[in-house]
Amino acid sequence: MFQLIKSTFKALAASKQKEPDGPQRRLTLVGGKLVDVQTGKPVMPVRRKENEKILRLLEEWWTDESGYDEKAWPVVKKALEENRAPYRKRLSD
């Protein structure tokens, strides 16, 4: 599960982001900051402080090798499956 979250956020950070008045840009995360892949320049987000906090937290999660997520996911998955609505799909690993 944690790997899925990591890959989802990495894909989100690297996905094409559409600027309001410009062409689409491809962004990536470098040292906790969003960078335009084509120009190599940092992207100045509107909510810079909030975004920087989120990026630092994500970077911390990505580098976490404590094994906590591998231990916790089976417990969380079991609880979710036990309380899953019948019309919802089962979780996959």
BAKEKOL-795829 format. One record per residue: residue in one letter; x, y, z of N, C-alpha, C in turn. Coordinates in nm, 4 decimals. Example, Ala and Ser with C-alpha at 12.3 -4.5 7.8 and 13.67 -1.06 7.14 Angstrom:
 res     n.c1     n.c2     n.c3    ca.c1    ca.c2    ca.c3     c.c1     c.c2     c.c3
   a   1.3190  -0.5690   0.7800   1.2300  -0.4500   0.7800   1.3200  -0.3300   0.7800
   s   1.2850  -0.2250   0.7080   1.3670  -0.1060   0.7140   1.2900   0.0030   0.7870
//
This chain:
 res     n.c1     n.c2     n.c3    ca.c1    ca.c2    ca.c3     c.c1     c.c2     c.c3
   m   0.0825  -0.1193   0.0000   0.0000   0.0000   0.0000   0.0862   0.1247   0.0000
   f   0.1868   0.1268   0.0885   0.2716   0.2452   0.0967   0.3432   0.2684  -0.0351
   q   0.3866   0.1595  -0.0989   0.4524   0.1736  -0.2290   0.3578   0.2345  -0.3306
   l   0.2293   0.1978  -0.3230   0.1291   0.2542  -0.4121   0.1162   0.4040  -0.3885
   i   0.1144   0.4452  -0.2629   0.1054   0.5875  -0.2306   0.2292   0.6605  -0.2824
   k   0.3466   0.6020  -0.2585   0.4696   0.6637  -0.3070   0.4652   0.6833  -0.4572
   s   0.4305   0.5761  -0.5302   0.4304   0.5848  -0.6761   0.3238   0.6813  -0.7255
   t   0.2103   0.6878  -0.6555   0.1052   0.7815  -0.6949   0.1523   0.9247  -0.6807
   f   0.2158   0.9583  -0.5685   0.2635   1.0944  -0.5488   0.3792   1.1270  -0.6420
   k   0.4654   1.0304  -0.6682   0.5735   1.0550  -0.7634   0.5166   1.0817  -0.9024
   a   0.4167   1.0024  -0.9406   0.3539   1.0231  -1.0712   0.2842   1.1584  -1.0764
   l   0.2206   1.1954  -0.9668   0.1534   1.3251  -0.9605   0.2540   1.4380  -0.9752
   a   0.3652   1.4281  -0.9043   0.4672   1.5325  -0.9110   0.5290   1.5413  -1.0502
   a   0.5373   1.4282  -1.1199   0.5999   1.4267  -1.2516   0.4999   1.4411  -1.3655
   s   0.3724   1.4467  -1.3330   0.2711   1.4543  -1.4392   0.2685   1.5913  -1.5031
   k   0.2017   1.5969  -1.6150   0.1900   1.7251  -1.6840   0.0960   1.8147  -1.6055
   q   0.1414   1.9345  -1.5804   0.0632   2.0342  -1.5098   0.0305   2.1461  -1.6076
   k  -0.0949   2.1823  -1.6191  -0.1347   2.2873  -1.7115  -0.1328   2.4218  -1.6404
   e  -0.0596   2.5136  -1.6979  -0.0555   2.6505  -1.6470  -0.1801   2.7227  -1.6962
   p  -0.2341   2.8161  -1.6179  -0.3560   2.8856  -1.6572  -0.3441   2.9569  -1.7918
   d  -0.2306   3.0213  -1.8185  -0.2167   3.0982  -1.9418  -0.1038   3.0472  -2.0299
   g  -0.0653   2.9235  -2.0145   0.0480   2.8770  -2.0924   0.0358   2.7312  -2.1298
   p   0.1401   2.6777  -2.1924   0.1391   2.5371  -2.2337   0.1561   2.4442  -2.1135
   q   0.1353   2.3169  -2.1390   0.1544   2.2191  -2.0321   0.3033   2.2054  -2.0033
   r   0.3341   2.1846  -1.8742   0.4730   2.1646  -1.8331   0.4852   2.0309  -1.7630
   r   0.5992   1.9684  -1.7765   0.6279   1.8443  -1.7054   0.7100   1.8822  -1.5835
   l   0.6620   1.8404  -1.4653   0.7269   1.8753  -1.3398   0.7836   1.7514  -1.2730
   t   0.8873   1.7716  -1.1927   0.9444   1.6636  -1.1142   0.9847   1.7186  -0.9777
   l   1.0062   1.6301  -0.8833   1.0449   1.6689  -0.7486   1.1959   1.6534  -0.7353
   v   1.2655   1.7635  -0.7029   1.4105   1.7610  -0.6855   1.4427   1.8302  -0.5540
   g   1.4973   1.7553  -0.4615   1.5342   1.8124  -0.3327   1.4178   1.8755  -0.2594
   g   1.2991   1.8176  -0.2731   1.1822   1.8686  -0.2044   1.1157   1.9867  -0.2733
   k   1.1590   2.0206  -0.3945   1.0996   2.1322  -0.4674   1.0561   2.0866  -0.6058
   l   0.9447   2.1432  -0.6521   0.8975   2.1139  -0.7865   0.9829   2.1889  -0.8871
   v   1.0281   2.1153  -0.9904   1.1151   2.1731  -1.0917   1.0574   2.1418  -1.2297
   d   1.0601   2.2401  -1.3184   1.0189   2.2208  -1.4570   1.1260   2.1357  -1.5255
   v   1.0883   2.0222  -1.5804   1.1838   1.9291  -1.6407   1.2543   1.9926  -1.7604
   q   1.1819   2.0667  -1.8411   1.2386   2.1234  -1.9630   1.3400   2.2344  -1.9331
   t   1.3070   2.3233  -1.8415   1.3953   2.4367  -1.8134   1.4905   2.4117  -1.6973
   g   1.4548   2.3181  -1.6086   1.5361   2.2926  -1.4906   1.5175   2.3964  -1.3815
   k   1.4230   2.4879  -1.4026   1.3990   2.5949  -1.3056   1.2908   2.5537  -1.2066
   p   1.3045   2.5975  -1.0800   1.2004   2.5678  -0.9808   1.0694   2.6361  -1.0183
   v   0.9592   2.5702  -0.9853   0.8265   2.6247  -1.0083   0.7854   2.6974  -0.8817
   m   0.7383   2.8177  -0.8969   0.6964   2.8974  -0.7821   0.5477   2.8769  -0.7589
   p   0.5114   2.7889  -0.6660   0.3702   2.7645  -0.6415   0.3028   2.8849  -0.5745
   v   0.1725   2.8939  -0.5917   0.0957   3.0027  -0.5328   0.1014   2.9946  -0.3810
   r   0.0846   2.8771  -0.3277   0.0898   2.8565  -0.1821   0.2232   2.7922  -0.1467
   r   0.3275   2.8670  -0.1625   0.4622   2.8139  -0.1502   0.4894   2.7462  -0.0157
   k   0.4579   2.8134   0.0959   0.4888   2.7558   0.2277   0.4146   2.6252   0.2509
   e   0.2848   2.6239   0.2185   0.2055   2.5023   0.2375   0.2574   2.3900   0.1478
   n   0.2890   2.4242   0.0235   0.3391   2.3236  -0.0697   0.4743   2.2687  -0.0255
   e   0.5598   2.3555   0.0237   0.6909   2.3100   0.0694   0.6781   2.2143   0.1873
   k   0.5843   2.2421   0.2789   0.5611   2.1525   0.3919   0.5143   2.0162   0.3428
   i   0.4220   2.0169   0.2484   0.3699   1.8911   0.1934   0.4801   1.8148   0.1226
   l   0.5604   1.8846   0.0425   0.6694   1.8182  -0.0295   0.7723   1.7592   0.0660
   r   0.8027   1.8313   0.1749   0.8972   1.7766   0.2741   0.8406   1.6502   0.3390
   l   0.7100   1.6529   0.3704   0.6465   1.5358   0.4301   0.6493   1.4182   0.3330
   l   0.6162   1.4423   0.2054   0.6199   1.3358   0.1059   0.7607   1.2806   0.0885
   e   0.8589   1.3693   0.0866   0.9970   1.3240   0.0731   1.0379   1.2381   0.1926
   e   0.9919   1.2774   0.3115   1.0195   1.1985   0.4319   0.9566   1.0604   0.4200
   w   0.8312   1.0554   0.3699   0.7637   0.9266   0.3511   0.8372   0.8417   0.2489
   w   0.8807   0.9035   0.1396   0.9479   0.8281   0.0335   1.0782   0.7674   0.0818
   t   1.1483   0.8379   0.1715   1.2780   0.7887   0.2177   1.2671   0.7009   0.3420
   d   1.1462   0.6864   0.3987   1.1264   0.6055   0.5184   1.1495   0.4582   0.4861
   e   1.2431   0.3998   0.5569   1.2725   0.2580   0.5384   1.2573   0.1821   0.6694
   s   1.1710   0.2341   0.7565   1.1536   0.1732   0.8884   1.0785   0.0401   0.8813
   g   1.0016   0.0205   0.7727   0.9230  -0.1014   0.7595   0.7844  -0.0906   0.8215
   y   0.7543   0.0268   0.8775   0.6247   0.0449   0.9426   0.5092   0.0208   0.8459
   d   0.5191   0.0753   0.7254   0.4090   0.0603   0.6299   0.3851  -0.0858   0.5932
   e   0.4915  -0.1636   0.5816   0.4761  -0.3053   0.5498   0.4076  -0.3812   0.6637
   k   0.4308  -0.3381   0.7872   0.3673  -0.4015   0.9026   0.2232  -0.3548   0.9196
   a   0.1992  -0.2259   0.8962   0.0673  -0.1674   0.9221  -0.0342  -0.1988   0.8122
   w   0.0103  -0.2096   0.6870  -0.0839  -0.2270   0.5760  -0.1731  -0.3494   0.5911
   p  -0.1237  -0.4678   0.6281  -0.2137  -0.5828   0.6427  -0.3251  -0.5592   0.7454
   v  -0.2945  -0.4888   0.8525  -0.3944  -0.4593   0.9556  -0.4995  -0.3630   0.8996
   v  -0.4532  -0.2585   0.8321  -0.5441  -0.1601   0.7736  -0.6300  -0.2256   0.6658
   k  -0.5664  -0.3066   0.5810  -0.6390  -0.3729   0.4725  -0.7483  -0.4645   0.5281
   k  -0.7153  -0.5408   0.6321  -0.8131  -0.6308   0.6924  -0.9328  -0.5528   0.7457
   a  -0.9070  -0.4414   0.8146  -1.0156  -0.3591   0.8694  -1.1012  -0.3003   0.7576
   l  -1.0376  -0.2567   0.6513  -1.1126  -0.2017   0.5377  -1.1992  -0.3085   0.4720
   e  -1.1442  -0.4271   0.4544  -1.2199  -0.5356   0.3912  -1.3373  -0.5803   0.4783
   e  -1.3163  -0.5829   0.6092  -1.4235  -0.6252   0.6996  -1.5405  -0.5269   0.6997
   n  -1.5119  -0.4009   0.6712  -1.6151  -0.2975   0.6733  -1.6497  -0.2454   0.5338
   r  -1.6080  -0.3200   0.4328  -1.6304  -0.2793   0.2943  -1.7775  -0.2942   0.2571
   a  -1.8318  -0.1927   0.1918  -1.9690  -0.2012   0.1418  -1.9735  -0.3064   0.0306
   p  -2.0809  -0.3838   0.0209  -2.0883  -0.4929  -0.0776  -2.0679  -0.4479  -0.2224
   y  -2.1053  -0.3262  -0.2537  -2.0921  -0.2804  -0.3920  -1.9502  -0.2311  -0.4242
   r  -1.8640  -0.2229  -0.3252  -1.7249  -0.1783  -0.3463  -1.6377  -0.2960  -0.3863
   k  -1.5397  -0.2688  -0.4716  -1.4441  -0.3722  -0.5131  -1.3511  -0.4048  -0.3968
   r  -1.3003  -0.5287  -0.3989  -1.2027  -0.5694  -0.2988  -1.0691  -0.5005  -0.3270
   l  -0.9921  -0.4783  -0.2218  -0.8612  -0.4195  -0.2364  -0.7634  -0.5207  -0.2926
   s  -0.6745  -0.4763  -0.3772  -0.5686  -0.5656  -0.4272  -0.4362  -0.5205  -0.3665
   d  -0.3400  -0.6099  -0.3661  -0.2088  -0.5757  -0.3061  -0.1281  -0.4873  -0.3931
//
